[in-house]
Amino acid sequence: MDVREPFEWEICRIAGSVLMPLGDVPRRFAELDRGASVITICHTGVRSLDAARFLRSRGIARARSLRGGVAAWADQVDRSMARY
């Protein structure tokens, strides 16, 4: 679950991730499967950590943040990914 803004999503994204901007999470989290593993993603890991904490507080126990966000993903996993 990518919690960045749509303009950031357009620059780069991790395949298979779903866009749900951080500001939308409080009203949209019910769309998520409570029993699923949910990995939250942002640019550097700060917003996604907030999102994961929020989700866990709402009963989505397996919510985790991708440490370092898409910036780290681009450096460590997919060097072809656009950076910003």
PDB file of N, CA, C and O in Angstrom:
ATOM      1  N   MET A   1       0.839  -1.152   0.000  1.00  0.00           N
ATOM      2  CA  MET A   1       0.000   0.000   0.000  1.00  0.00           C
ATOM      3  C   MET A   1       0.896   1.229   0.000  1.00  0.00           C
ATOM      4  O   MET A   1       1.627   1.473   0.960  1.00  0.00           O
ATOM      5  N   ASP A   2       0.838   1.982  -1.052  1.00  0.00           N
ATOM      6  CA  ASP A   2       1.679   3.164  -1.226  1.00  0.00           C
ATOM      7  C   ASP A   2       0.926   4.375  -0.684  1.00  0.00           C
ATOM      8  O   ASP A   2      -0.150   4.707  -1.180  1.00  0.00           O
ATOM      9  N   VAL A   3       1.481   5.036   0.327  1.00  0.00           N
ATOM     10  CA  VAL A   3       0.800   6.156   0.972  1.00  0.00           C
ATOM     11  C   VAL A   3       1.270   7.515   0.453  1.00  0.00           C
ATOM     12  O   VAL A   3       0.951   8.549   1.041  1.00  0.00           O
ATOM     13  N   ARG A   4       2.019   7.513  -0.636  1.00  0.00           N
ATOM     14  CA  ARG A   4       2.465   8.773  -1.226  1.00  0.00           C
ATOM     15  C   ARG A   4       1.308   9.446  -1.970  1.00  0.00           C
ATOM     16  O   ARG A   4       0.225   8.878  -2.109  1.00  0.00           O
ATOM     17  N   GLU A   5       1.557  10.640  -2.434  1.00  0.00           N
ATOM     18  CA  GLU A   5       0.571  11.397  -3.208  1.00  0.00           C
ATOM     19  C   GLU A   5       0.585  10.926  -4.659  1.00  0.00           C
ATOM     20  O   GLU A   5       1.584  10.380  -5.125  1.00  0.00           O
ATOM     21  N   PRO A   6      -0.527  11.136  -5.378  1.00  0.00           N
ATOM     22  CA  PRO A   6      -0.597  10.684  -6.780  1.00  0.00           C
ATOM     23  C   PRO A   6       0.551  11.187  -7.653  1.00  0.00           C
ATOM     24  O   PRO A   6       1.032  10.442  -8.508  1.00  0.00           O
ATOM     25  N   PHE A   7       1.006  12.431  -7.464  1.00  0.00           N
ATOM     26  CA  PHE A   7       2.104  12.929  -8.300  1.00  0.00           C
ATOM     27  C   PHE A   7       3.389  12.141  -8.046  1.00  0.00           C
ATOM     28  O   PHE A   7       4.186  11.960  -8.966  1.00  0.00           O
ATOM     29  N   GLU A   8       3.604  11.672  -6.825  1.00  0.00           N
ATOM     30  CA  GLU A   8       4.780  10.859  -6.522  1.00  0.00           C
ATOM     31  C   GLU A   8       4.646   9.474  -7.146  1.00  0.00           C
ATOM     32  O   GLU A   8       5.610   8.926  -7.681  1.00  0.00           O
ATOM     33  N   TRP A   9       3.455   8.923  -7.072  1.00  0.00           N
ATOM     34  CA  TRP A   9       3.122   7.612  -7.642  1.00  0.00           C
ATOM     35  C   TRP A   9       3.422   7.597  -9.140  1.00  0.00           C
ATOM     36  O   TRP A   9       3.900   6.599  -9.678  1.00  0.00           O
ATOM     37  N   GLU A  10       3.135   8.721  -9.807  1.00  0.00           N
ATOM     38  CA  GLU A  10       3.370   8.814 -11.246  1.00  0.00           C
ATOM     39  C   GLU A  10       4.860   8.783 -11.592  1.00  0.00           C
ATOM     40  O   GLU A  10       5.234   8.342 -12.679  1.00  0.00           O
ATOM     41  N   ILE A  11       5.699   9.243 -10.687  1.00  0.00           N
ATOM     42  CA  ILE A  11       7.146   9.252 -10.938  1.00  0.00           C
ATOM     43  C   ILE A  11       7.706   7.835 -10.888  1.00  0.00           C
ATOM     44  O   ILE A  11       8.464   7.430 -11.769  1.00  0.00           O
ATOM     45  N   CYS A  12       7.337   7.097  -9.871  1.00  0.00           N
ATOM     46  CA  CYS A  12       7.821   5.722  -9.722  1.00  0.00           C
ATOM     47  C   CYS A  12       6.930   4.997  -8.726  1.00  0.00           C
ATOM     48  O   CYS A  12       6.285   5.607  -7.873  1.00  0.00           O
ATOM     49  N   ARG A  13       6.914   3.681  -8.859  1.00  0.00           N
ATOM     50  CA  ARG A  13       6.139   2.848  -7.929  1.00  0.00           C
ATOM     51  C   ARG A  13       6.696   1.432  -7.942  1.00  0.00           C
ATOM     52  O   ARG A  13       7.342   1.008  -8.901  1.00  0.00           O
ATOM     53  N   ILE A  14       6.437   0.726  -6.878  1.00  0.00           N
ATOM     54  CA  ILE A  14       6.807  -0.677  -6.790  1.00  0.00           C
ATOM     55  C   ILE A  14       5.659  -1.479  -7.388  1.00  0.00           C
ATOM     56  O   ILE A  14       4.504  -1.304  -7.000  1.00  0.00           O
ATOM     57  N   ALA A  15       5.977  -2.348  -8.322  1.00  0.00           N
ATOM     58  CA  ALA A  15       4.957  -3.151  -9.009  1.00  0.00           C
ATOM     59  C   ALA A  15       4.069  -3.864  -7.998  1.00  0.00           C
ATOM     60  O   ALA A  15       4.551  -4.455  -7.031  1.00  0.00           O
ATOM     61  N   GLY A  16       2.775  -3.798  -8.237  1.00  0.00           N
ATOM     62  CA  GLY A  16       1.809  -4.476  -7.386  1.00  0.00           C
ATOM     63  C   GLY A  16       1.311  -3.651  -6.209  1.00  0.00           C
ATOM     64  O   GLY A  16       0.359  -4.042  -5.533  1.00  0.00           O
ATOM     65  N   SER A  17       1.947  -2.519  -5.961  1.00  0.00           N
ATOM     66  CA  SER A  17       1.485  -1.698  -4.846  1.00  0.00           C
ATOM     67  C   SER A  17       0.207  -0.955  -5.233  1.00  0.00           C
ATOM     68  O   SER A  17      -0.041  -0.678  -6.406  1.00  0.00           O
ATOM     69  N   VAL A  18      -0.586  -0.644  -4.229  1.00  0.00           N
ATOM     70  CA  VAL A  18      -1.865   0.044  -4.409  1.00  0.00           C
ATOM     71  C   VAL A  18      -1.749   1.427  -3.788  1.00  0.00           C
ATOM     72  O   VAL A  18      -1.279   1.565  -2.659  1.00  0.00           O
ATOM     73  N   LEU A  19      -2.172   2.440  -4.511  1.00  0.00           N
ATOM     74  CA  LEU A  19      -2.095   3.808  -4.013  1.00  0.00           C
ATOM     75  C   LEU A  19      -3.230   4.100  -3.034  1.00  0.00           C
ATOM     76  O   LEU A  19      -4.406   3.936  -3.360  1.00  0.00           O
ATOM     77  N   MET A  20      -2.858   4.538  -1.825  1.00  0.00           N
ATOM     78  CA  MET A  20      -3.806   5.025  -0.836  1.00  0.00           C
ATOM     79  C   MET A  20      -3.072   6.132  -0.077  1.00  0.00           C
ATOM     80  O   MET A  20      -2.440   5.871   0.946  1.00  0.00           O
ATOM     81  N   PRO A  21      -3.158   7.383  -0.585  1.00  0.00           N
ATOM     82  CA  PRO A  21      -2.430   8.478   0.068  1.00  0.00           C
ATOM     83  C   PRO A  21      -2.696   8.528   1.573  1.00  0.00           C
ATOM     84  O   PRO A  21      -3.792   8.211   2.035  1.00  0.00           O
ATOM     85  N   LEU A  22      -1.686   8.926   2.314  1.00  0.00           N
ATOM     86  CA  LEU A  22      -1.757   8.929   3.763  1.00  0.00           C
ATOM     87  C   LEU A  22      -3.003   9.646   4.279  1.00  0.00           C
ATOM     88  O   LEU A  22      -3.634   9.176   5.225  1.00  0.00           O
ATOM     89  N   GLY A  23      -3.360  10.760   3.680  1.00  0.00           N
ATOM     90  CA  GLY A  23      -4.535  11.493   4.119  1.00  0.00           C
ATOM     91  C   GLY A  23      -5.842  10.733   3.938  1.00  0.00           C
ATOM     92  O   GLY A  23      -6.838  11.044   4.591  1.00  0.00           O
ATOM     93  N   ASP A  24      -5.844   9.742   3.057  1.00  0.00           N
ATOM     94  CA  ASP A  24      -7.038   8.936   2.799  1.00  0.00           C
ATOM     95  C   ASP A  24      -7.124   7.698   3.696  1.00  0.00           C
ATOM     96  O   ASP A  24      -8.189   7.091   3.814  1.00  0.00           O
ATOM     97  N   VAL A  25      -6.027   7.331   4.317  1.00  0.00           N
ATOM     98  CA  VAL A  25      -5.985   6.083   5.088  1.00  0.00           C
ATOM     99  C   VAL A  25      -7.058   6.016   6.178  1.00  0.00           C
ATOM    100  O   VAL A  25      -7.705   4.977   6.303  1.00  0.00           O
ATOM    101  N   PRO A  26      -7.284   7.080   6.981  1.00  0.00           N
ATOM    102  CA  PRO A  26      -8.300   6.960   8.037  1.00  0.00           C
ATOM    103  C   PRO A  26      -9.704   6.636   7.527  1.00  0.00           C
ATOM    104  O   PRO A  26     -10.474   5.982   8.232  1.00  0.00           O
ATOM    105  N   ARG A  27     -10.047   7.073   6.340  1.00  0.00           N
ATOM    106  CA  ARG A  27     -11.387   6.774   5.834  1.00  0.00           C
ATOM    107  C   ARG A  27     -11.424   5.564   4.908  1.00  0.00           C
ATOM    108  O   ARG A  27     -12.508   5.077   4.585  1.00  0.00           O
ATOM    109  N   ARG A  28     -10.260   5.065   4.472  1.00  0.00           N
ATOM    110  CA  ARG A  28     -10.241   3.950   3.530  1.00  0.00           C
ATOM    111  C   ARG A  28      -9.670   2.649   4.093  1.00  0.00           C
ATOM    112  O   ARG A  28      -9.718   1.626   3.410  1.00  0.00           O
ATOM    113  N   PHE A  29      -9.134   2.653   5.308  1.00  0.00           N
ATOM    114  CA  PHE A  29      -8.450   1.453   5.805  1.00  0.00           C
ATOM    115  C   PHE A  29      -9.366   0.242   5.870  1.00  0.00           C
ATOM    116  O   PHE A  29      -8.887  -0.891   5.840  1.00  0.00           O
ATOM    117  N   ALA A  30     -10.666   0.456   5.957  1.00  0.00           N
ATOM    118  CA  ALA A  30     -11.603  -0.674   6.005  1.00  0.00           C
ATOM    119  C   ALA A  30     -11.598  -1.478   4.705  1.00  0.00           C
ATOM    120  O   ALA A  30     -12.096  -2.604   4.677  1.00  0.00           O
ATOM    121  N   GLU A  31     -11.044  -0.919   3.634  1.00  0.00           N
ATOM    122  CA  GLU A  31     -10.919  -1.639   2.362  1.00  0.00           C
ATOM    123  C   GLU A  31      -9.885  -2.761   2.451  1.00  0.00           C
ATOM    124  O   GLU A  31      -9.875  -3.662   1.613  1.00  0.00           O
ATOM    125  N   LEU A  32      -9.023  -2.709   3.456  1.00  0.00           N
ATOM    126  CA  LEU A  32      -7.931  -3.677   3.588  1.00  0.00           C
ATOM    127  C   LEU A  32      -8.393  -4.932   4.315  1.00  0.00           C
ATOM    128  O   LEU A  32      -9.289  -4.885   5.158  1.00  0.00           O
ATOM    129  N   ASP A  33      -7.779  -6.036   3.981  1.00  0.00           N
ATOM    130  CA  ASP A  33      -8.045  -7.313   4.633  1.00  0.00           C
ATOM    131  C   ASP A  33      -7.320  -7.323   5.978  1.00  0.00           C
ATOM    132  O   ASP A  33      -6.091  -7.276   6.020  1.00  0.00           O
ATOM    133  N   ARG A  34      -8.076  -7.383   7.074  1.00  0.00           N
ATOM    134  CA  ARG A  34      -7.488  -7.341   8.419  1.00  0.00           C
ATOM    135  C   ARG A  34      -6.486  -8.467   8.664  1.00  0.00           C
ATOM    136  O   ARG A  34      -5.569  -8.307   9.470  1.00  0.00           O
ATOM    137  N   GLY A  35      -6.642  -9.585   7.995  1.00  0.00           N
ATOM    138  CA  GLY A  35      -5.765 -10.723   8.217  1.00  0.00           C
ATOM    139  C   GLY A  35      -4.549 -10.771   7.307  1.00  0.00           C
ATOM    140  O   GLY A  35      -3.682 -11.631   7.462  1.00  0.00           O
ATOM    141  N   ALA A  36      -4.490  -9.855   6.367  1.00  0.00           N
ATOM    142  CA  ALA A  36      -3.400  -9.869   5.391  1.00  0.00           C
ATOM    143  C   ALA A  36      -2.169  -9.141   5.923  1.00  0.00           C
ATOM    144  O   ALA A  36      -2.258  -8.318   6.833  1.00  0.00           O
ATOM    145  N   SER A  37      -1.031  -9.461   5.340  1.00  0.00           N
ATOM    146  CA  SER A  37       0.172  -8.664   5.575  1.00  0.00           C
ATOM    147  C   SER A  37       0.054  -7.420   4.709  1.00  0.00           C
ATOM    148  O   SER A  37      -0.186  -7.519   3.506  1.00  0.00           O
ATOM    149  N   VAL A  38       0.218  -6.267   5.305  1.00  0.00           N
ATOM    150  CA  VAL A  38       0.137  -5.007   4.576  1.00  0.00           C
ATOM    151  C   VAL A  38       1.474  -4.300   4.740  1.00  0.00           C
ATOM    152  O   VAL A  38       1.892  -3.992   5.857  1.00  0.00           O
ATOM    153  N   ILE A  39       2.134  -4.047   3.633  1.00  0.00           N
ATOM    154  CA  ILE A  39       3.394  -3.307   3.653  1.00  0.00           C
ATOM    155  C   ILE A  39       3.090  -1.899   3.174  1.00  0.00           C
ATOM    156  O   ILE A  39       2.618  -1.707   2.053  1.00  0.00           O
ATOM    157  N   THR A  40       3.359  -0.916   4.019  1.00  0.00           N
ATOM    158  CA  THR A  40       3.135   0.469   3.638  1.00  0.00           C
ATOM    159  C   THR A  40       4.427   1.042   3.071  1.00  0.00           C
ATOM    160  O   THR A  40       5.524   0.718   3.525  1.00  0.00           O
ATOM    161  N   ILE A  41       4.270   1.901   2.069  1.00  0.00           N
ATOM    162  CA  ILE A  41       5.410   2.422   1.311  1.00  0.00           C
ATOM    163  C   ILE A  41       5.247   3.929   1.144  1.00  0.00           C
ATOM    164  O   ILE A  41       4.142   4.411   0.896  1.00  0.00           O
ATOM    165  N   CYS A  42       6.335   4.667   1.280  1.00  0.00           N
ATOM    166  CA  CYS A  42       6.350   6.088   0.940  1.00  0.00           C
ATOM    167  C   CYS A  42       7.711   6.397   0.309  1.00  0.00           C
ATOM    168  O   CYS A  42       8.388   5.489  -0.172  1.00  0.00           O
ATOM    169  N   HIS A  43       8.107   7.651   0.307  1.00  0.00           N
ATOM    170  CA  HIS A  43       9.378   8.014  -0.320  1.00  0.00           C
ATOM    171  C   HIS A  43      10.573   7.550   0.511  1.00  0.00           C
ATOM    172  O   HIS A  43      11.473   6.892  -0.011  1.00  0.00           O
ATOM    173  N   THR A  44      10.588   7.887   1.796  1.00  0.00           N
ATOM    174  CA  THR A  44      11.751   7.543   2.626  1.00  0.00           C
ATOM    175  C   THR A  44      11.433   6.681   3.837  1.00  0.00           C
ATOM    176  O   THR A  44      12.350   6.252   4.539  1.00  0.00           O
ATOM    177  N   GLY A  45      10.167   6.420   4.099  1.00  0.00           N
ATOM    178  CA  GLY A  45       9.788   5.555   5.200  1.00  0.00           C
ATOM    179  C   GLY A  45       9.113   6.235   6.371  1.00  0.00           C
ATOM    180  O   GLY A  45       8.660   5.555   7.291  1.00  0.00           O
ATOM    181  N   VAL A  46       9.030   7.560   6.367  1.00  0.00           N
ATOM    182  CA  VAL A  46       8.439   8.274   7.499  1.00  0.00           C
ATOM    183  C   VAL A  46       6.910   8.185   7.467  1.00  0.00           C
ATOM    184  O   VAL A  46       6.294   7.762   8.444  1.00  0.00           O
ATOM    185  N   ARG A  47       6.304   8.578   6.357  1.00  0.00           N
ATOM    186  CA  ARG A  47       4.842   8.513   6.248  1.00  0.00           C
ATOM    187  C   ARG A  47       4.341   7.079   6.336  1.00  0.00           C
ATOM    188  O   ARG A  47       3.306   6.811   6.947  1.00  0.00           O
ATOM    189  N   SER A  48       5.074   6.166   5.728  1.00  0.00           N
ATOM    190  CA  SER A  48       4.628   4.771   5.758  1.00  0.00           C
ATOM    191  C   SER A  48       4.689   4.191   7.163  1.00  0.00           C
ATOM    192  O   SER A  48       3.876   3.335   7.509  1.00  0.00           O
ATOM    193  N   LEU A  49       5.630   4.637   7.971  1.00  0.00           N
ATOM    194  CA  LEU A  49       5.688   4.195   9.364  1.00  0.00           C
ATOM    195  C   LEU A  49       4.462   4.702  10.124  1.00  0.00           C
ATOM    196  O   LEU A  49       3.877   3.964  10.918  1.00  0.00           O
ATOM    197  N   ASP A  50       4.073   5.951   9.887  1.00  0.00           N
ATOM    198  CA  ASP A  50       2.855   6.490  10.501  1.00  0.00           C
ATOM    199  C   ASP A  50       1.639   5.679  10.071  1.00  0.00           C
ATOM    200  O   ASP A  50       0.782   5.356  10.893  1.00  0.00           O
ATOM    201  N   ALA A  51       1.566   5.351   8.785  1.00  0.00           N
ATOM    202  CA  ALA A  51       0.433   4.577   8.271  1.00  0.00           C
ATOM    203  C   ALA A  51       0.387   3.188   8.895  1.00  0.00           C
ATOM    204  O   ALA A  51      -0.682   2.722   9.291  1.00  0.00           O
ATOM    205  N   ALA A  52       1.524   2.529   8.985  1.00  0.00           N
ATOM    206  CA  ALA A  52       1.563   1.185   9.571  1.00  0.00           C
ATOM    207  C   ALA A  52       1.141   1.213  11.037  1.00  0.00           C
ATOM    208  O   ALA A  52       0.410   0.332  11.490  1.00  0.00           O
ATOM    209  N   ARG A  53       1.591   2.208  11.768  1.00  0.00           N
ATOM    210  CA  ARG A  53       1.183   2.339  13.173  1.00  0.00           C
ATOM    211  C   ARG A  53      -0.324   2.546  13.276  1.00  0.00           C
ATOM    212  O   ARG A  53      -0.989   1.932  14.110  1.00  0.00           O
ATOM    213  N   PHE A  54      -0.855   3.417  12.420  1.00  0.00           N
ATOM    214  CA  PHE A  54      -2.297   3.655  12.423  1.00  0.00           C
ATOM    215  C   PHE A  54      -3.055   2.362  12.132  1.00  0.00           C
ATOM    216  O   PHE A  54      -4.012   2.029  12.831  1.00  0.00           O
ATOM    217  N   LEU A  55      -2.625   1.633  11.097  1.00  0.00           N
ATOM    218  CA  LEU A  55      -3.311   0.396  10.727  1.00  0.00           C
ATOM    219  C   LEU A  55      -3.271  -0.626  11.859  1.00  0.00           C
ATOM    220  O   LEU A  55      -4.276  -1.278  12.138  1.00  0.00           O
ATOM    221  N   ARG A  56      -2.127  -0.771  12.508  1.00  0.00           N
ATOM    222  CA  ARG A  56      -2.038  -1.705  13.635  1.00  0.00           C
ATOM    223  C   ARG A  56      -2.980  -1.278  14.762  1.00  0.00           C
ATOM    224  O   ARG A  56      -3.577  -2.125  15.425  1.00  0.00           O
ATOM    225  N   SER A  57      -3.114   0.033  14.979  1.00  0.00           N
ATOM    226  CA  SER A  57      -4.017   0.512  16.037  1.00  0.00           C
ATOM    227  C   SER A  57      -5.474   0.245  15.698  1.00  0.00           C
ATOM    228  O   SER A  57      -6.335   0.285  16.576  1.00  0.00           O
ATOM    229  N   ARG A  58      -5.753  -0.029  14.428  1.00  0.00           N
ATOM    230  CA  ARG A  58      -7.112  -0.312  13.978  1.00  0.00           C
ATOM    231  C   ARG A  58      -7.333  -1.797  13.704  1.00  0.00           C
ATOM    232  O   ARG A  58      -8.312  -2.177  13.062  1.00  0.00           O
ATOM    233  N   GLY A  59      -6.416  -2.636  14.197  1.00  0.00           N
ATOM    234  CA  GLY A  59      -6.621  -4.074  14.126  1.00  0.00           C
ATOM    235  C   GLY A  59      -5.982  -4.785  12.953  1.00  0.00           C
ATOM    236  O   GLY A  59      -6.204  -5.981  12.766  1.00  0.00           O
ATOM    237  N   ILE A  60      -5.200  -4.087  12.166  1.00  0.00           N
ATOM    238  CA  ILE A  60      -4.494  -4.746  11.064  1.00  0.00           C
ATOM    239  C   ILE A  60      -3.088  -5.049  11.597  1.00  0.00           C
ATOM    240  O   ILE A  60      -2.133  -4.306  11.372  1.00  0.00           O
ATOM    241  N   ALA A  61      -3.011  -6.163  12.304  1.00  0.00           N
ATOM    242  CA  ALA A  61      -1.830  -6.503  13.098  1.00  0.00           C
ATOM    243  C   ALA A  61      -0.572  -6.723  12.273  1.00  0.00           C
ATOM    244  O   ALA A  61       0.537  -6.526  12.770  1.00  0.00           O
ATOM    245  N   ARG A  62      -0.730  -7.128  11.025  1.00  0.00           N
ATOM    246  CA  ARG A  62       0.441  -7.453  10.203  1.00  0.00           C
ATOM    247  C   ARG A  62       0.833  -6.304   9.277  1.00  0.00           C
ATOM    248  O   ARG A  62       1.409  -6.534   8.214  1.00  0.00           O
ATOM    249  N   ALA A  63       0.527  -5.069   9.673  1.00  0.00           N
ATOM    250  CA  ALA A  63       0.939  -3.884   8.900  1.00  0.00           C
ATOM    251  C   ALA A  63       2.381  -3.546   9.258  1.00  0.00           C
ATOM    252  O   ALA A  63       2.736  -3.455  10.433  1.00  0.00           O
ATOM    253  N   ARG A  64       3.193  -3.363   8.247  1.00  0.00           N
ATOM    254  CA  ARG A  64       4.607  -3.020   8.420  1.00  0.00           C
ATOM    255  C   ARG A  64       4.988  -1.962   7.395  1.00  0.00           C
ATOM    256  O   ARG A  64       4.383  -1.867   6.327  1.00  0.00           O
ATOM    257  N   SER A  65       5.987  -1.177   7.730  1.00  0.00           N
ATOM    258  CA  SER A  65       6.491  -0.129   6.849  1.00  0.00           C
ATOM    259  C   SER A  65       7.751  -0.610   6.131  1.00  0.00           C
ATOM    260  O   SER A  65       8.594  -1.286   6.721  1.00  0.00           O
ATOM    261  N   LEU A  66       7.869  -0.256   4.861  1.00  0.00           N
ATOM    262  CA  LEU A  66       9.083  -0.566   4.103  1.00  0.00           C
ATOM    263  C   LEU A  66      10.151   0.443   4.508  1.00  0.00           C
ATOM    264  O   LEU A  66      10.082   1.615   4.140  1.00  0.00           O
ATOM    265  N   ARG A  67      11.135  -0.021   5.265  1.00  0.00           N
ATOM    266  CA  ARG A  67      12.206   0.857   5.745  1.00  0.00           C
ATOM    267  C   ARG A  67      12.939   1.506   4.573  1.00  0.00           C
ATOM    268  O   ARG A  67      13.412   0.821   3.666  1.00  0.00           O
ATOM    269  N   GLY A  68      13.026   2.814   4.605  1.00  0.00           N
ATOM    270  CA  GLY A  68      13.746   3.556   3.570  1.00  0.00           C
ATOM    271  C   GLY A  68      12.903   3.888   2.355  1.00  0.00           C
ATOM    272  O   GLY A  68      13.345   4.641   1.488  1.00  0.00           O
ATOM    273  N   GLY A  69      11.695   3.342   2.273  1.00  0.00           N
ATOM    274  CA  GLY A  69      10.758   3.669   1.194  1.00  0.00           C
ATOM    275  C   GLY A  69      11.257   3.340  -0.202  1.00  0.00           C
ATOM    276  O   GLY A  69      12.155   2.520  -0.389  1.00  0.00           O
ATOM    277  N   VAL A  70      10.639   4.015  -1.189  1.00  0.00           N
ATOM    278  CA  VAL A  70      11.022   3.757  -2.577  1.00  0.00           C
ATOM    279  C   VAL A  70      12.443   4.230  -2.859  1.00  0.00           C
ATOM    280  O   VAL A  70      13.090   3.733  -3.781  1.00  0.00           O
ATOM    281  N   ALA A  71      12.934   5.185  -2.072  1.00  0.00           N
ATOM    282  CA  ALA A  71      14.320   5.637  -2.259  1.00  0.00           C
ATOM    283  C   ALA A  71      15.286   4.481  -1.996  1.00  0.00           C
ATOM    284  O   ALA A  71      16.210   4.255  -2.777  1.00  0.00           O
ATOM    285  N   ALA A  72      15.079   3.757  -0.908  1.00  0.00           N
ATOM    286  CA  ALA A  72      15.934   2.608  -0.600  1.00  0.00           C
ATOM    287  C   ALA A  72      15.705   1.478  -1.593  1.00  0.00           C
ATOM    288  O   ALA A  72      16.651   0.801  -1.996  1.00  0.00           O
ATOM    289  N   TRP A  73      14.446   1.272  -1.992  1.00  0.00           N
ATOM    290  CA  TRP A  73      14.125   0.236  -2.980  1.00  0.00           C
ATOM    291  C   TRP A  73      14.906   0.493  -4.273  1.00  0.00           C
ATOM    292  O   TRP A  73      15.477  -0.427  -4.858  1.00  0.00           O
ATOM    293  N   ALA A  74      14.921   1.754  -4.706  1.00  0.00           N
ATOM    294  CA  ALA A  74      15.633   2.116  -5.937  1.00  0.00           C
ATOM    295  C   ALA A  74      17.135   1.898  -5.793  1.00  0.00           C
ATOM    296  O   ALA A  74      17.797   1.531  -6.764  1.00  0.00           O
ATOM    297  N   ASP A  75      17.682   2.116  -4.608  1.00  0.00           N
ATOM    298  CA  ASP A  75      19.117   1.923  -4.377  1.00  0.00           C
ATOM    299  C   ASP A  75      19.497   0.463  -4.205  1.00  0.00           C
ATOM    300  O   ASP A  75      20.571   0.047  -4.642  1.00  0.00           O
ATOM    301  N   GLN A  76      18.623  -0.326  -3.569  1.00  0.00           N
ATOM    302  CA  GLN A  76      18.998  -1.674  -3.170  1.00  0.00           C
ATOM    303  C   GLN A  76      18.368  -2.800  -3.985  1.00  0.00           C
ATOM    304  O   GLN A  76      18.914  -3.901  -4.048  1.00  0.00           O
ATOM    305  N   VAL A  77      17.223  -2.528  -4.609  1.00  0.00           N
ATOM    306  CA  VAL A  77      16.501  -3.606  -5.292  1.00  0.00           C
ATOM    307  C   VAL A  77      16.376  -3.362  -6.789  1.00  0.00           C
ATOM    308  O   VAL A  77      16.704  -4.234  -7.594  1.00  0.00           O
ATOM    309  N   ASP A  78      15.903  -2.180  -7.160  1.00  0.00           N
ATOM    310  CA  ASP A  78      15.639  -1.883  -8.577  1.00  0.00           C
ATOM    311  C   ASP A  78      16.334  -0.591  -8.982  1.00  0.00           C
ATOM    312  O   ASP A  78      15.752   0.492  -8.916  1.00  0.00           O
ATOM    313  N   ARG A  79      17.562  -0.721  -9.394  1.00  0.00           N
ATOM    314  CA  ARG A  79      18.361   0.457  -9.745  1.00  0.00           C
ATOM    315  C   ARG A  79      17.856   1.176 -10.994  1.00  0.00           C
ATOM    316  O   ARG A  79      18.312   2.281 -11.291  1.00  0.00           O
ATOM    317  N   SER A  80      16.930   0.574 -11.726  1.00  0.00           N
ATOM    318  CA  SER A  80      16.361   1.230 -12.898  1.00  0.00           C
ATOM    319  C   SER A  80      15.191   2.150 -12.532  1.00  0.00           C
ATOM    320  O   SER A  80      14.707   2.904 -13.376  1.00  0.00           O
ATOM    321  N   MET A  81      14.744   2.087 -11.288  1.00  0.00           N
ATOM    322  CA  MET A  81      13.610   2.897 -10.850  1.00  0.00           C
ATOM    323  C   MET A  81      13.963   4.373 -10.870  1.00  0.00           C
ATOM    324  O   MET A  81      15.064   4.765 -10.484  1.00  0.00           O
ATOM    325  N   ALA A  82      13.018   5.190 -11.324  1.00  0.00           N
ATOM    326  CA  ALA A  82      13.223   6.647 -11.284  1.00  0.00           C
ATOM    327  C   ALA A  82      13.338   7.098  -9.835  1.00  0.00           C
ATOM    328  O   ALA A  82      12.735   6.518  -8.932  1.00  0.00           O
ATOM    329  N   ARG A  83      14.126   8.146  -9.639  1.00  0.00           N
ATOM    330  CA  ARG A  83      14.314   8.694  -8.295  1.00  0.00           C
ATOM    331  C   ARG A  83      13.869  10.154  -8.294  1.00  0.00           C
ATOM    332  O   ARG A  83      13.870  10.827  -9.325  1.00  0.00           O
ATOM    333  N   TYR A  84      13.498  10.609  -7.134  1.00  0.00           N
ATOM    334  CA  TYR A  84      13.122  12.029  -6.984  1.00  0.00           C
ATOM    335  C   TYR A  84      13.490  12.521  -5.605  1.00  0.00           C
ATOM    336  O   TYR A  84      13.257  13.686  -5.282  1.00  0.00           O
TER     337      TYR A  84
END
